[in-house]
Amino acid sequence: MPVYEYITTDPEKGCLRCRNGFELHRPLSRPALTHCPLCKNPVKKLISKGVSSPQILKPMSVSDAKKAGFTVLEKRDVGTYEKL
């Protein structure tokens, strides 16, 4: 289940929890939260800073990139690239 971060749109009216921001576990099938569960103040969803991405342990070779379906370009001159 993904973790969503929310913060109030009006810090002067929000409770301590939504003024500082809070995290909430919600299924993908449920709509985004529009109001704080405690004080009912409007909230907005934040974009998370921590993003999970796969780690590549070794640089990808040209042949590996082609096998994975990528187009491999090599820089030849200023603004000029050649397809390998």
Secondary structure, 3 states (H helix, E strand, C coil): CCEEEEEECCCCCCCHHHHHCEEEECCCCCCCCCECCCCCCEEEEECCCCCCCCCCCCCCCHHHHHHCCCCCEEEEECCEEEEC
